[in-house]
Amino acid sequence: MTGQEHTSQFDDAVDNQVARLSEQHGHLSDSLTAIQAAIEARLRDDGLNYHLVKGRVKSSESVKGKLSKLGPEGSPKYPNGLDDLDDILGVRVITYIEPDVANVVSALTGQFRVLETTDKKAQQVNKGVLGYAAHHLILEVSADNTPVGCAGCTGQRFEVQVKTVLQHAWAEFEHDIRYKAVGAIPPAIDRAFTLASGLIELADNEFVKIHEAVAREDVSLPGDAKSRAEPITSDALAEVLLAELPDHPRSKKEQYDWLVNLLNAMSITTVEEAVDLIGSADWNFVRERMAYKFPAGHVRIVDDLLLKEFGGRYIEETKALGDDPARASKLRFRLKKLGSSL
C-alpha cells in the first residue's frame, strides 16, 4: 500500500467516525443534559456554593482535528476513533474559592465512577512552575447506583474540569490567544502568561483569606422585638445562620430563598421563630448522624435539621418544593441516617 493510499484510508476512517458522531448527537445532547442536572443536584444536595456549571458536546470539527492526530511513530493517536475519546461530553464546574474545588471533586467522585483524576495545580507545584491550574476528572455514569435521571446514559464517559473563577478566566484567555496565534507564541508572551498565573494564584489565596475573615466576624442576632417579629427573609436568614454556624460555608443566594419556603411550609414564618429553632438546635447531633464529607452549606444542614425535627411531615410538605424530582426519596434516605422513622 502506498503512503498516499494509507493517508486516504486514514482520512476516510476519520470521516466515518465524525459521521458516527453526528448520528449520535441527539443521544449525546440528552445525556449531557441529564449528567449536568445530576451534577447540579449533587452540589445542591451537599450545600456547595459554586458560580457555574456548564456543559458542551464536542463539535464535529474539534473531534475531527483530534482524531486526525498521529502518534510519534506516525500511527493514529486514537486508533479506536470515538471509543478512545473521553471528552466528547465535557462539563465545567466553576467555584468562587479554591477549597471548594476539592469539595466539588469529592462530591462528584462519590456520585460517578472515577476513571481518571488529575490535579493540574498539584502537578505544577511538584514541578516548581506556574501555569494552568484546575482539577480534571474522567467520570462514567455507572450502572450501579445510577444518579437520578441518568438511566438512559449508563456507561457514558465524560470529562469534568473544576476550577475557580480566576483560574477559568486565565485559562479562557490563554486558550483564546494561543488558538488565534499565527505560528509560535513569542517567549515574551509565554513569560507574561506565567506571571499572570502567579498573580491569579495570589489572588485566589487572598479570596480564601477574605472568606475566612468574613466567617470569623461576630454577627449579632436581631435583638429588638420589632425586628424579631418581622417575616423571615433570605437576607435575614443568611445573617442568622452566619451567626449560628460560622464554620459552615454560605450557600448560594437563591438557596436561601428556597430555605425560607421550607421554613414557611413548617409554619416558621418570623425571624424570632427561625432564631428559636436555629439557636436551640443540636447541630453536633446532625453533623455526626449525617457524617458530611466536608462542612455542609447553611441551607443543606438546616434542611437536615428540619427533617430531624419534623420527620415524615416535613417530607410530605416540602417534597414538591424546588426542582428536584427525587427530593422525597433523598429525604427518606437522610431521615434514616438521622435515626428517625417516618
One Martini backbone bead per residue (centre of mass of N, CA, C, O) as a GRO file, in nm:
protein
  342
    1MET     BB    1   0.095   0.037   0.024
    2THR     BB    2   0.071   0.352  -0.013
    3GLY     BB    3   0.091   0.653   0.139
    4GLN     BB    4  -0.158   0.770   0.000
    5GLU     BB    5  -0.354   0.538   0.068
    6HIS     BB    6  -0.322   0.552   0.373
    7THR     BB    7  -0.423   0.843   0.402
    8SER     BB    8  -0.702   0.796   0.278
    9GLN     BB    9  -0.799   0.585   0.484
   10PHE     BB   10  -0.768   0.763   0.733
   11ASP     BB   11  -0.961   0.989   0.643
   12ASP     BB   12  -1.208   0.804   0.615
   13ALA     BB   13  -1.216   0.710   0.910
   14VAL     BB   14  -1.261   0.986   1.031
   15ASP     BB   15  -1.523   1.054   0.877
   16ASN     BB   16  -1.685   0.816   0.996
   17GLN     BB   17  -1.668   0.914   1.291
   18VAL     BB   18  -1.807   1.186   1.245
   19ALA     BB   19  -2.071   1.061   1.143
   20ARG     BB   20  -2.127   0.906   1.403
   21LEU     BB   21  -2.153   1.156   1.579
   22SER     BB   22  -2.398   1.279   1.436
   23GLU     BB   23  -2.590   1.036   1.503
   24GLN     BB   24  -2.539   1.086   1.833
   25HIS     BB   25  -2.620   1.377   1.916
   26GLY     BB   26  -2.892   1.346   2.058
   27HIS     BB   27  -2.798   1.153   2.283
   28LEU     BB   28  -2.568   1.333   2.390
   29SER     BB   29  -2.744   1.574   2.471
   30ASP     BB   30  -2.919   1.418   2.673
   31SER     BB   31  -2.686   1.323   2.852
   32LEU     BB   32  -2.581   1.600   2.932
   33THR     BB   33  -2.834   1.701   3.070
   34ALA     BB   34  -2.842   1.477   3.287
   35ILE     BB   35  -2.556   1.518   3.407
   36GLN     BB   36  -2.581   1.814   3.484
   37ALA     BB   37  -2.823   1.776   3.673
   38ALA     BB   38  -2.678   1.580   3.867
   39ILE     BB   39  -2.456   1.772   3.954
   40GLU     BB   40  -2.634   2.001   4.064
   41ALA     BB   41  -2.780   1.825   4.272
   42ARG     BB   42  -2.530   1.745   4.436
   43LEU     BB   43  -2.435   2.029   4.514
   44ARG     BB   44  -2.699   2.103   4.651
   45ASP     BB   45  -2.711   1.870   4.860
   46ASP     BB   46  -2.414   1.962   4.979
   47GLY     BB   47  -2.407   2.286   4.992
   48LEU     BB   48  -2.261   2.412   4.751
   49ASN     BB   49  -2.068   2.682   4.637
   50TYR     BB   50  -2.129   2.816   4.308
   51HIS     BB   51  -2.118   2.963   3.990
   52LEU     BB   52  -2.086   2.717   3.759
   53VAL     BB   53  -2.260   2.500   3.519
   54LYS     BB   54  -2.110   2.363   3.216
   55GLY     BB   55  -2.192   2.223   2.894
   56ARG     BB   56  -2.059   2.003   2.622
   57VAL     BB   57  -2.044   1.911   2.287
   58LYS     BB   58  -1.832   1.807   2.079
   59SER     BB   59  -1.729   1.903   1.791
   60SER     BB   60  -1.669   1.790   1.480
   61GLU     BB   61  -1.413   1.956   1.432
   62SER     BB   62  -1.266   1.873   1.695
   63VAL     BB   63  -1.275   1.568   1.651
   64LYS     BB   64  -1.125   1.560   1.384
   65GLY     BB   65  -0.862   1.686   1.488
   66LYS     BB   66  -0.804   1.463   1.698
   67LEU     BB   67  -0.822   1.203   1.506
   68SER     BB   68  -0.578   1.321   1.313
   69LYS     BB   69  -0.375   1.237   1.500
   70LEU     BB   70  -0.036   1.150   1.554
   71GLY     BB   71   0.205   0.964   1.648
   72PRO     BB   72   0.546   0.925   1.670
   73GLU     BB   73   0.517   0.676   1.436
   74GLY     BB   74   0.249   0.761   1.253
   75SER     BB   75   0.019   0.667   1.412
   76PRO     BB   76  -0.272   0.663   1.542
   77LYS     BB   77  -0.372   0.804   1.841
   78TYR     BB   78  -0.690   0.702   1.770
   79PRO     BB   79  -0.773   0.393   1.664
   80ASN     BB   80  -1.089   0.388   1.800
   81GLY     BB   81  -1.182   0.661   1.800
   82LEU     BB   82  -1.443   0.749   1.991
   83ASP     BB   83  -1.359   0.527   2.209
   84ASP     BB   84  -1.094   0.717   2.293
   85LEU     BB   85  -1.292   0.940   2.394
   86ASP     BB   86  -1.360   1.133   2.704
   87ASP     BB   87  -1.455   1.448   2.579
   88ILE     BB   88  -1.729   1.472   2.431
   89LEU     BB   89  -1.812   1.523   2.717
   90GLY     BB   90  -1.841   1.842   2.893
   91VAL     BB   91  -1.765   1.984   3.225
   92ARG     BB   92  -1.802   2.285   3.412
   93VAL     BB   93  -1.679   2.386   3.738
   94ILE     BB   94  -1.735   2.693   3.908
   95THR     BB   95  -1.570   2.857   4.160
   96TYR     BB   96  -1.471   3.088   4.402
   97ILE     BB   97  -1.296   2.891   4.578
   98GLU     BB   98  -1.051   2.656   4.617
   99PRO     BB   99  -1.165   2.456   4.836
  100ASP     BB  100  -1.419   2.386   4.648
  101VAL     BB  101  -1.279   2.206   4.448
  102ALA     BB  102  -1.239   1.963   4.638
  103ASN     BB  103  -1.541   1.932   4.710
  104VAL     BB  104  -1.642   1.870   4.425
  105VAL     BB  105  -1.469   1.624   4.374
  106SER     BB  106  -1.583   1.460   4.609
  107ALA     BB  107  -1.878   1.459   4.514
  108LEU     BB  108  -1.836   1.329   4.222
  109THR     BB  109  -1.674   1.068   4.313
  110GLY     BB  110  -1.945   0.973   4.474
  111GLN     BB  111  -2.139   0.950   4.199
  112PHE     BB  112  -1.912   0.846   4.009
  113ARG     BB  113  -1.708   0.687   3.805
  114VAL     BB  114  -1.357   0.659   3.824
  115LEU     BB  115  -1.098   0.691   3.574
  116GLU     BB  116  -0.982   0.994   3.627
  117THR     BB  117  -0.732   1.201   3.810
  118THR     BB  118  -0.627   1.559   3.782
  119ASP     BB  119  -0.394   1.777   3.940
  120LYS     BB  120  -0.263   2.050   3.800
  121LYS     BB  121  -0.150   2.208   4.040
  122ALA     BB  122   0.019   1.983   4.168
  123GLN     BB  123   0.201   1.951   3.925
  124GLN     BB  124   0.318   2.236   3.935
  125VAL     BB  125   0.436   2.220   4.219
  126ASN     BB  126   0.626   1.973   4.168
  127LYS     BB  127   0.781   2.147   3.933
  128GLY     BB  128   0.805   2.458   4.010
  129VAL     BB  129   0.554   2.593   3.859
  130LEU     BB  130   0.354   2.787   3.641
  131GLY     BB  131  -0.010   2.771   3.553
  132TYR     BB  132  -0.230   2.557   3.490
  133ALA     BB  133  -0.531   2.541   3.706
  134ALA     BB  134  -0.685   2.226   3.776
  135HIS     BB  135  -0.947   1.975   3.786
  136HIS     BB  136  -0.949   1.656   3.638
  137LEU     BB  137  -1.217   1.443   3.512
  138ILE     BB  138  -1.295   1.097   3.456
  139LEU     BB  139  -1.621   0.983   3.397
  140GLU     BB  140  -1.898   0.751   3.487
  141VAL     BB  141  -2.199   0.608   3.430
  142SER     BB  142  -2.329   0.396   3.642
  143ALA     BB  143  -2.521   0.104   3.685
  144ASP     BB  144  -2.450   0.160   3.972
  145ASN     BB  145  -2.596   0.396   4.125
  146THR     BB  146  -2.772   0.578   3.950
  147PRO     BB  147  -2.843   0.872   3.876
  148VAL     BB  148  -3.083   1.078   3.853
  149GLY     BB  149  -3.171   1.069   3.501
  150CYS     BB  150  -2.924   0.840   3.395
  151ALA     BB  151  -3.039   0.570   3.266
  152GLY     BB  152  -2.980   0.651   2.946
  153CYS     BB  153  -2.633   0.680   3.022
  154THR     BB  154  -2.492   0.430   3.074
  155GLY     BB  155  -2.135   0.435   3.023
  156GLN     BB  156  -2.084   0.730   3.011
  157ARG     BB  157  -1.837   0.943   2.926
  158PHE     BB  158  -1.665   1.221   3.104
  159GLU     BB  159  -1.565   1.557   3.149
  160VAL     BB  160  -1.419   1.740   3.432
  161GLN     BB  161  -1.383   2.085   3.519
  162VAL     BB  162  -1.221   2.228   3.807
  163LYS     BB  163  -1.256   2.579   3.897
  164THR     BB  164  -1.195   2.892   3.930
  165VAL     BB  165  -1.271   3.198   3.813
  166LEU     BB  166  -0.973   3.277   3.769
  167GLN     BB  167  -0.875   3.022   3.626
  168HIS     BB  168  -1.079   3.043   3.397
  169ALA     BB  169  -0.994   3.315   3.280
  170TRP     BB  170  -0.706   3.237   3.212
  171ALA     BB  171  -0.765   2.992   3.027
  172GLU     BB  172  -0.940   3.140   2.816
  173PHE     BB  173  -0.733   3.350   2.727
  174GLU     BB  174  -0.499   3.162   2.656
  175HIS     BB  175  -0.653   2.997   2.443
  176ASP     BB  176  -0.729   3.231   2.256
  177ILE     BB  177  -0.443   3.322   2.184
  178ARG     BB  178  -0.333   3.046   2.077
  179TYR     BB  179  -0.553   2.993   1.862
  180LYS     BB  180  -0.495   3.280   1.700
  181ALA     BB  181  -0.220   3.215   1.643
  182VAL     BB  182   0.063   3.275   1.425
  183GLY     BB  183   0.240   3.052   1.521
  184ALA     BB  184   0.459   3.107   1.748
  185ILE     BB  185   0.498   3.193   2.067
  186PRO     BB  186   0.637   3.429   2.221
  187PRO     BB  187   0.827   3.437   2.503
  188ALA     BB  188   0.694   3.693   2.627
  189ILE     BB  189   0.410   3.566   2.642
  190ASP     BB  190   0.474   3.328   2.821
  191ARG     BB  191   0.576   3.499   3.056
  192ALA     BB  192   0.313   3.656   3.102
  193PHE     BB  193   0.142   3.410   3.174
  194THR     BB  194   0.308   3.325   3.418
  195LEU     BB  195   0.268   3.583   3.581
  196ALA     BB  196  -0.042   3.570   3.583
  197SER     BB  197  -0.066   3.297   3.734
  198GLY     BB  198   0.061   3.407   3.994
  199LEU     BB  199  -0.158   3.621   4.048
  200ILE     BB  200  -0.393   3.426   4.063
  201GLU     BB  201  -0.293   3.269   4.307
  202LEU     BB  202  -0.286   3.509   4.500
  203ALA     BB  203  -0.587   3.584   4.470
  204ASP     BB  204  -0.703   3.317   4.569
  205ASN     BB  205  -0.576   3.339   4.851
  206GLU     BB  206  -0.723   3.604   4.928
  207PHE     BB  207  -1.011   3.497   4.906
  208VAL     BB  208  -0.981   3.297   5.139
  209LYS     BB  209  -0.916   3.506   5.357
  210ILE     BB  210  -1.180   3.660   5.329
  211HIS     BB  211  -1.368   3.426   5.390
  212GLU     BB  212  -1.250   3.370   5.677
  213ALA     BB  213  -1.296   3.653   5.796
  214VAL     BB  214  -1.604   3.658   5.767
  215ALA     BB  215  -1.652   3.398   5.943
  216ARG     BB  216  -1.521   3.547   6.211
  217GLU     BB  217  -1.734   3.733   6.240
  218ASP     BB  218  -1.940   3.912   6.438
  219VAL     BB  219  -2.285   3.825   6.462
  220SER     BB  220  -2.579   3.978   6.530
  221LEU     BB  221  -2.875   3.933   6.652
  222PRO     BB  222  -3.181   4.014   6.667
  223GLY     BB  223  -3.317   4.208   6.953
  224ASP     BB  224  -3.563   4.341   6.876
  225ALA     BB  225  -3.897   4.290   6.860
  226LYS     BB  226  -3.956   4.398   6.577
  227SER     BB  227  -3.746   4.235   6.415
  228ARG     BB  228  -3.840   3.947   6.520
  229ALA     BB  229  -4.143   3.989   6.390
  230GLU     BB  230  -4.049   3.961   6.123
  231PRO     BB  231  -4.037   3.837   5.833
  232ILE     BB  232  -3.868   3.603   5.680
  233THR     BB  233  -3.565   3.630   5.505
  234SER     BB  234  -3.290   3.562   5.328
  235ASP     BB  235  -3.107   3.775   5.466
  236ALA     BB  236  -3.180   3.713   5.760
  237LEU     BB  237  -3.108   3.412   5.749
  238ALA     BB  238  -2.810   3.445   5.678
  239GLU     BB  239  -2.737   3.594   5.943
  240VAL     BB  240  -2.822   3.377   6.142
  241LEU     BB  241  -2.630   3.153   6.026
  242LEU     BB  242  -2.364   3.306   6.056
  243ALA     BB  243  -2.385   3.317   6.369
  244GLU     BB  244  -2.438   3.001   6.425
  245LEU     BB  245  -2.256   2.898   6.142
  246PRO     BB  246  -1.938   2.988   6.081
  247ASP     BB  247  -1.818   2.688   5.980
  248HIS     BB  248  -2.024   2.726   5.753
  249PRO     BB  249  -2.100   2.771   5.442
  250ARG     BB  250  -2.228   2.953   5.222
  251SER     BB  251  -2.486   2.990   5.016
  252LYS     BB  252  -2.676   3.041   4.773
  253LYS     BB  253  -2.900   3.280   4.734
  254GLU     BB  254  -3.142   3.100   4.623
  255GLN     BB  255  -3.134   2.898   4.866
  256TYR     BB  256  -3.253   3.089   5.079
  257ASP     BB  257  -3.525   3.119   4.946
  258TRP     BB  258  -3.594   2.818   4.969
  259LEU     BB  259  -3.568   2.799   5.282
  260VAL     BB  260  -3.803   2.982   5.346
  261ASN     BB  261  -4.014   2.787   5.228
  262LEU     BB  262  -3.957   2.556   5.423
  263LEU     BB  263  -4.027   2.707   5.682
  264ASN     BB  264  -4.316   2.791   5.603
  265ALA     BB  265  -4.422   2.494   5.577
  266MET     BB  266  -4.359   2.484   5.912
  267SER     BB  267  -4.455   2.767   6.040
  268ILE     BB  268  -4.188   2.944   5.983
  269THR     BB  269  -4.208   3.314   5.954
  270THR     BB  270  -4.011   3.437   6.160
  271VAL     BB  271  -3.730   3.541   6.305
  272GLU     BB  272  -3.786   3.426   6.587
  273GLU     BB  273  -3.850   3.134   6.497
  274ALA     BB  274  -3.576   3.084   6.364
  275VAL     BB  275  -3.396   3.145   6.608
  276ASP     BB  276  -3.513   2.929   6.796
  277LEU     BB  277  -3.442   2.685   6.621
  278ILE     BB  278  -3.135   2.741   6.560
  279GLY     BB  279  -3.040   2.804   6.863
  280SER     BB  280  -3.152   2.498   6.975
  281ALA     BB  281  -2.980   2.319   6.815
  282ASP     BB  282  -2.828   1.994   6.749
  283TRP     BB  283  -2.561   2.000   6.550
  284ASN     BB  284  -2.387   1.756   6.630
  285PHE     BB  285  -2.596   1.544   6.565
  286VAL     BB  286  -2.624   1.603   6.267
  287ARG     BB  287  -2.328   1.565   6.186
  288GLU     BB  288  -2.288   1.274   6.287
  289ARG     BB  289  -2.520   1.137   6.125
  290MET     BB  290  -2.438   1.254   5.831
  291ALA     BB  291  -2.136   1.258   5.767
  292TYR     BB  292  -1.981   1.478   5.638
  293LYS     BB  293  -1.717   1.540   5.422
  294PHE     BB  294  -1.803   1.842   5.460
  295PRO     BB  295  -1.904   2.134   5.530
  296ALA     BB  296  -2.209   2.225   5.528
  297GLY     BB  297  -2.422   2.415   5.411
  298HIS     BB  298  -2.665   2.597   5.541
  299VAL     BB  299  -2.907   2.472   5.387
  300ARG     BB  300  -2.848   2.172   5.429
  301ILE     BB  301  -2.843   2.160   5.747
  302VAL     BB  302  -3.133   2.274   5.781
  303ASP     BB  303  -3.276   2.058   5.626
  304ASP     BB  304  -3.191   1.836   5.830
  305LEU     BB  305  -3.317   1.962   6.080
  306LEU     BB  306  -3.610   1.961   5.981
  307LEU     BB  307  -3.619   1.656   5.943
  308LYS     BB  308  -3.569   1.587   6.242
  309GLU     BB  309  -3.815   1.753   6.364
  310PHE     BB  310  -4.060   1.649   6.134
  311GLY     BB  311  -4.015   1.431   5.934
  312GLY     BB  312  -4.268   1.314   5.742
  313ARG     BB  313  -4.400   1.590   5.720
  314TYR     BB  314  -4.168   1.729   5.570
  315ILE     BB  315  -4.176   1.560   5.318
  316GLU     BB  316  -4.468   1.624   5.229
  317GLU     BB  317  -4.442   1.950   5.235
  318THR     BB  318  -4.142   1.957   5.047
  319LYS     BB  319  -4.114   1.766   4.788
  320ALA     BB  320  -4.219   2.005   4.571
  321LEU     BB  321  -3.985   2.181   4.639
  322GLY     BB  322  -3.849   2.264   4.369
  323ASP     BB  323  -3.637   2.070   4.106
  324ASP     BB  324  -3.644   1.780   4.261
  325PRO     BB  325  -3.776   1.466   4.190
  326ALA     BB  326  -3.596   1.313   4.438
  327ARG     BB  327  -3.649   1.434   4.722
  328ALA     BB  328  -3.812   1.223   4.880
  329SER     BB  329  -3.600   0.990   4.871
  330LYS     BB  330  -3.371   1.149   5.003
  331LEU     BB  331  -3.517   1.212   5.270
  332ARG     BB  332  -3.561   0.920   5.359
  333PHE     BB  333  -3.261   0.848   5.374
  334ARG     BB  334  -3.180   1.076   5.578
  335LEU     BB  335  -3.373   0.992   5.807
  336LYS     BB  336  -3.227   0.729   5.873
  337LYS     BB  337  -2.956   0.862   5.955
  338LEU     BB  338  -3.108   1.021   6.195
  339GLY     BB  339  -3.295   0.792   6.340
  340SER     BB  340  -3.571   0.809   6.201
  341SER     BB  341  -3.916   0.797   6.144
  342LEU     BB  342  -4.216   0.810   5.957
   0.00000   0.00000   0.00000
